[in-house]
């Protein structure tokens, strides 16, 4: 019973750490993409049809 509780706590801790890493990574990717899009807009590239999602 004690091992089951410890295993559950370890699983929760791993999940929390993984979520925190994923959030940090998503924020960094968002900042980089915002800078790239701002640079493209500043350079006059307003037609983004070369991107697969536009």
Phi and psi restraints in degrees (range 20) as a CNS / XPLOR table:
assign (resid 1 and name C) (resid 2 and name N)
       (resid 2 and name CA) (resid 2 and name C) 1.0 -66.1 20.0 2
assign (resid 2 and name N) (resid 2 and name CA)
       (resid 2 and name C) (resid 3 and name N) 1.0 -40.0 20.0 2
assign (resid 2 and name C) (resid 3 and name N)
       (resid 3 and name CA) (resid 3 and name C) 1.0 -64.9 20.0 2
assign (resid 3 and name N) (resid 3 and name CA)
       (resid 3 and name C) (resid 4 and name N) 1.0 -35.1 20.0 2
assign (resid 3 and name C) (resid 4 and name N)
       (resid 4 and name CA) (resid 4 and name C) 1.0 -65.6 20.0 2
assign (resid 4 and name N) (resid 4 and name CA)
       (resid 4 and name C) (resid 5 and name N) 1.0 -41.8 20.0 2
assign (resid 4 and name C) (resid 5 and name N)
       (resid 5 and name CA) (resid 5 and name C) 1.0 -65.3 20.0 2
assign (resid 5 and name N) (resid 5 and name CA)
       (resid 5 and name C) (resid 6 and name N) 1.0 -43.2 20.0 2
assign (resid 5 and name C) (resid 6 and name N)
       (resid 6 and name CA) (resid 6 and name C) 1.0 -64.1 20.0 2
assign (resid 6 and name N) (resid 6 and name CA)
       (resid 6 and name C) (resid 7 and name N) 1.0 -39.0 20.0 2
assign (resid 6 and name C) (resid 7 and name N)
       (resid 7 and name CA) (resid 7 and name C) 1.0 -64.4 20.0 2
assign (resid 7 and name N) (resid 7 and name CA)
       (resid 7 and name C) (resid 8 and name N) 1.0 -39.3 20.0 2
assign (resid 7 and name C) (resid 8 and name N)
       (resid 8 and name CA) (resid 8 and name C) 1.0 -64.5 20.0 2
assign (resid 8 and name N) (resid 8 and name CA)
       (resid 8 and name C) (resid 9 and name N) 1.0 -42.9 20.0 2
assign (resid 8 and name C) (resid 9 and name N)
       (resid 9 and name CA) (resid 9 and name C) 1.0 -64.6 20.0 2
assign (resid 9 and name N) (resid 9 and name CA)
       (resid 9 and name C) (resid 10 and name N) 1.0 -39.1 20.0 2
assign (resid 9 and name C) (resid 10 and name N)
       (resid 10 and name CA) (resid 10 and name C) 1.0 -64.5 20.0 2
assign (resid 10 and name N) (resid 10 and name CA)
       (resid 10 and name C) (resid 11 and name N) 1.0 -40.1 20.0 2
assign (resid 10 and name C) (resid 11 and name N)
       (resid 11 and name CA) (resid 11 and name C) 1.0 -65.0 20.0 2
assign (resid 11 and name N) (resid 11 and name CA)
       (resid 11 and name C) (resid 12 and name N) 1.0 -41.1 20.0 2
assign (resid 11 and name C) (resid 12 and name N)
       (resid 12 and name CA) (resid 12 and name C) 1.0 -64.7 20.0 2
assign (resid 12 and name N) (resid 12 and name CA)
       (resid 12 and name C) (resid 13 and name N) 1.0 -42.2 20.0 2
assign (resid 12 and name C) (resid 13 and name N)
       (resid 13 and name CA) (resid 13 and name C) 1.0 -63.7 20.0 2
assign (resid 13 and name N) (resid 13 and name CA)
       (resid 13 and name C) (resid 14 and name N) 1.0 -42.6 20.0 2
assign (resid 13 and name C) (resid 14 and name N)
       (resid 14 and name CA) (resid 14 and name C) 1.0 -64.1 20.0 2
assign (resid 14 and name N) (resid 14 and name CA)
       (resid 14 and name C) (resid 15 and name N) 1.0 -41.2 20.0 2
assign (resid 14 and name C) (resid 15 and name N)
       (resid 15 and name CA) (resid 15 and name C) 1.0 -63.3 20.0 2
assign (resid 15 and name N) (resid 15 and name CA)
       (resid 15 and name C) (resid 16 and name N) 1.0 -42.6 20.0 2
assign (resid 15 and name C) (resid 16 and name N)
       (resid 16 and name CA) (resid 16 and name C) 1.0 -63.7 20.0 2
assign (resid 16 and name N) (resid 16 and name CA)
       (resid 16 and name C) (resid 17 and name N) 1.0 -44.2 20.0 2
assign (resid 16 and name C) (resid 17 and name N)
       (resid 17 and name CA) (resid 17 and name C) 1.0 -63.6 20.0 2
assign (resid 17 and name N) (resid 17 and name CA)
       (resid 17 and name C) (resid 18 and name N) 1.0 -42.3 20.0 2
assign (resid 17 and name C) (resid 18 and name N)
       (resid 18 and name CA) (resid 18 and name C) 1.0 -63.7 20.0 2
assign (resid 18 and name N) (resid 18 and name CA)
       (resid 18 and name C) (resid 19 and name N) 1.0 -39.8 20.0 2
assign (resid 18 and name C) (resid 19 and name N)
       (resid 19 and name CA) (resid 19 and name C) 1.0 -65.8 20.0 2
assign (resid 19 and name N) (resid 19 and name CA)
       (resid 19 and name C) (resid 20 and name N) 1.0 -41.4 20.0 2
assign (resid 19 and name C) (resid 20 and name N)
       (resid 20 and name CA) (resid 20 and name C) 1.0 -63.5 20.0 2
assign (resid 20 and name N) (resid 20 and name CA)
       (resid 20 and name C) (resid 21 and name N) 1.0 -40.5 20.0 2
assign (resid 20 and name C) (resid 21 and name N)
       (resid 21 and name CA) (resid 21 and name C) 1.0 -66.1 20.0 2
assign (resid 21 and name N) (resid 21 and name CA)
       (resid 21 and name C) (resid 22 and name N) 1.0 -41.0 20.0 2
assign (resid 21 and name C) (resid 22 and name N)
       (resid 22 and name CA) (resid 22 and name C) 1.0 -64.6 20.0 2
assign (resid 22 and name N) (resid 22 and name CA)
       (resid 22 and name C) (resid 23 and name N) 1.0 -38.6 20.0 2
assign (resid 22 and name C) (resid 23 and name N)
       (resid 23 and name CA) (resid 23 and name C) 1.0 -65.5 20.0 2
assign (resid 23 and name N) (resid 23 and name CA)
       (resid 23 and name C) (resid 24 and name N) 1.0 -45.0 20.0 2
assign (resid 23 and name C) (resid 24 and name N)
       (resid 24 and name CA) (resid 24 and name C) 1.0 -61.0 20.0 2
assign (resid 24 and name N) (resid 24 and name CA)
       (resid 24 and name C) (resid 25 and name N) 1.0 -42.3 20.0 2
assign (resid 24 and name C) (resid 25 and name N)
       (resid 25 and name CA) (resid 25 and name C) 1.0 -65.2 20.0 2
assign (resid 25 and name N) (resid 25 and name CA)
       (resid 25 and name C) (resid 26 and name N) 1.0 -41.1 20.0 2
assign (resid 25 and name C) (resid 26 and name N)
       (resid 26 and name CA) (resid 26 and name C) 1.0 -64.5 20.0 2
assign (resid 26 and name N) (resid 26 and name CA)
       (resid 26 and name C) (resid 27 and name N) 1.0 -38.6 20.0 2
assign (resid 26 and name C) (resid 27 and name N)
       (resid 27 and name CA) (resid 27 and name C) 1.0 -65.4 20.0 2
assign (resid 27 and name N) (resid 27 and name CA)
       (resid 27 and name C) (resid 28 and name N) 1.0 -42.8 20.0 2
assign (resid 27 and name C) (resid 28 and name N)
       (resid 28 and name CA) (resid 28 and name C) 1.0 -65.2 20.0 2
assign (resid 28 and name N) (resid 28 and name CA)
       (resid 28 and name C) (resid 29 and name N) 1.0 -42.0 20.0 2
assign (resid 28 and name C) (resid 29 and name N)
       (resid 29 and name CA) (resid 29 and name C) 1.0 -63.8 20.0 2
assign (resid 29 and name N) (resid 29 and name CA)
       (resid 29 and name C) (resid 30 and name N) 1.0 -40.0 20.0 2
assign (resid 29 and name C) (resid 30 and name N)
       (resid 30 and name CA) (resid 30 and name C) 1.0 -63.6 20.0 2
assign (resid 30 and name N) (resid 30 and name CA)
       (resid 30 and name C) (resid 31 and name N) 1.0 -41.8 20.0 2
assign (resid 30 and name C) (resid 31 and name N)
       (resid 31 and name CA) (resid 31 and name C) 1.0 -65.1 20.0 2
assign (resid 31 and name N) (resid 31 and name CA)
       (resid 31 and name C) (resid 32 and name N) 1.0 -44.4 20.0 2
assign (resid 31 and name C) (resid 32 and name N)
       (resid 32 and name CA) (resid 32 and name C) 1.0 -62.8 20.0 2
assign (resid 32 and name N) (resid 32 and name CA)
       (resid 32 and name C) (resid 33 and name N) 1.0 -43.4 20.0 2
assign (resid 32 and name C) (resid 33 and name N)
       (resid 33 and name CA) (resid 33 and name C) 1.0 -66.9 20.0 2
assign (resid 33 and name N) (resid 33 and name CA)
       (resid 33 and name C) (resid 34 and name N) 1.0 -35.4 20.0 2
assign (resid 33 and name C) (resid 34 and name N)
       (resid 34 and name CA) (resid 34 and name C) 1.0 -64.9 20.0 2
assign (resid 34 and name N) (resid 34 and name CA)
       (resid 34 and name C) (resid 35 and name N) 1.0 -41.2 20.0 2
assign (resid 34 and name C) (resid 35 and name N)
       (resid 35 and name CA) (resid 35 and name C) 1.0 -65.7 20.0 2
assign (resid 35 and name N) (resid 35 and name CA)
       (resid 35 and name C) (resid 36 and name N) 1.0 -42.3 20.0 2
assign (resid 35 and name C) (resid 36 and name N)
       (resid 36 and name CA) (resid 36 and name C) 1.0 -64.3 20.0 2
assign (resid 36 and name N) (resid 36 and name CA)
       (resid 36 and name C) (resid 37 and name N) 1.0 -45.0 20.0 2
assign (resid 36 and name C) (resid 37 and name N)
       (resid 37 and name CA) (resid 37 and name C) 1.0 -65.4 20.0 2
assign (resid 37 and name N) (resid 37 and name CA)
       (resid 37 and name C) (resid 38 and name N) 1.0 -37.4 20.0 2
assign (resid 37 and name C) (resid 38 and name N)
       (resid 38 and name CA) (resid 38 and name C) 1.0 -64.9 20.0 2
assign (resid 38 and name N) (resid 38 and name CA)
       (resid 38 and name C) (resid 39 and name N) 1.0 -38.6 20.0 2
assign (resid 38 and name C) (resid 39 and name N)
       (resid 39 and name CA) (resid 39 and name C) 1.0 -65.4 20.0 2
assign (resid 39 and name N) (resid 39 and name CA)
       (resid 39 and name C) (resid 40 and name N) 1.0 -42.2 20.0 2
assign (resid 39 and name C) (resid 40 and name N)
       (resid 40 and name CA) (resid 40 and name C) 1.0 -63.2 20.0 2
assign (resid 40 and name N) (resid 40 and name CA)
       (resid 40 and name C) (resid 41 and name N) 1.0 -41.1 20.0 2
assign (resid 40 and name C) (resid 41 and name N)
       (resid 41 and name CA) (resid 41 and name C) 1.0 -65.7 20.0 2
assign (resid 41 and name N) (resid 41 and name CA)
       (resid 41 and name C) (resid 42 and name N) 1.0 -40.3 20.0 2
assign (resid 41 and name C) (resid 42 and name N)
       (resid 42 and name CA) (resid 42 and name C) 1.0 -65.8 20.0 2
assign (resid 42 and name N) (resid 42 and name CA)
       (resid 42 and name C) (resid 43 and name N) 1.0 -36.2 20.0 2
assign (resid 42 and name C) (resid 43 and name N)
       (resid 43 and name CA) (resid 43 and name C) 1.0 -75.9 20.0 2
assign (resid 43 and name N) (resid 43 and name CA)
       (resid 43 and name C) (resid 44 and name N) 1.0 -5.5 20.0 2
assign (resid 43 and name C) (resid 44 and name N)
       (resid 44 and name CA) (resid 44 and name C) 1.0 92.9 20.0 2
assign (resid 44 and name N) (resid 44 and name CA)
       (resid 44 and name C) (resid 45 and name N) 1.0 8.9 20.0 2
assign (resid 44 and name C) (resid 45 and name N)
       (resid 45 and name CA) (resid 45 and name C) 1.0 -88.6 20.0 2
assign (resid 45 and name N) (resid 45 and name CA)
       (resid 45 and name C) (resid 46 and name N) 1.0 92.8 20.0 2
assign (resid 45 and name C) (resid 46 and name N)
       (resid 46 and name CA) (resid 46 and name C) 1.0 -102.1 20.0 2
assign (resid 46 and name N) (resid 46 and name CA)
       (resid 46 and name C) (resid 47 and name N) 1.0 -12.5 20.0 2
assign (resid 46 and name C) (resid 47 and name N)
       (resid 47 and name CA) (resid 47 and name C) 1.0 -92.0 20.0 2
assign (resid 47 and name N) (resid 47 and name CA)
       (resid 47 and name C) (resid 48 and name N) 1.0 101.3 20.0 2
assign (resid 47 and name C) (resid 48 and name N)
       (resid 48 and name CA) (resid 48 and name C) 1.0 -99.3 20.0 2
assign (resid 48 and name N) (resid 48 and name CA)
       (resid 48 and name C) (resid 49 and name N) 1.0 29.0 20.0 2
assign (resid 48 and name C) (resid 49 and name N)
       (resid 49 and name CA) (resid 49 and name C) 1.0 -71.1 20.0 2
assign (resid 49 and name N) (resid 49 and name CA)
       (resid 49 and name C) (resid 50 and name N) 1.0 -11.9 20.0 2
assign (resid 49 and name C) (resid 50 and name N)
       (resid 50 and name CA) (resid 50 and name C) 1.0 -74.9 20.0 2
assign (resid 50 and name N) (resid 50 and name CA)
       (resid 50 and name C) (resid 51 and name N) 1.0 -14.7 20.0 2
assign (resid 50 and name C) (resid 51 and name N)
       (resid 51 and name CA) (resid 51 and name C) 1.0 -81.4 20.0 2
assign (resid 51 and name N) (resid 51 and name CA)
       (resid 51 and name C) (resid 52 and name N) 1.0 145.4 20.0 2
assign (resid 51 and name C) (resid 52 and name N)
       (resid 52 and name CA) (resid 52 and name C) 1.0 -70.9 20.0 2
assign (resid 52 and name N) (resid 52 and name CA)
       (resid 52 and name C) (resid 53 and name N) 1.0 -18.0 20.0 2
assign (resid 52 and name C) (resid 53 and name N)
       (resid 53 and name CA) (resid 53 and name C) 1.0 -106.8 20.0 2
assign (resid 53 and name N) (resid 53 and name CA)
       (resid 53 and name C) (resid 54 and name N) 1.0 9.3 20.0 2
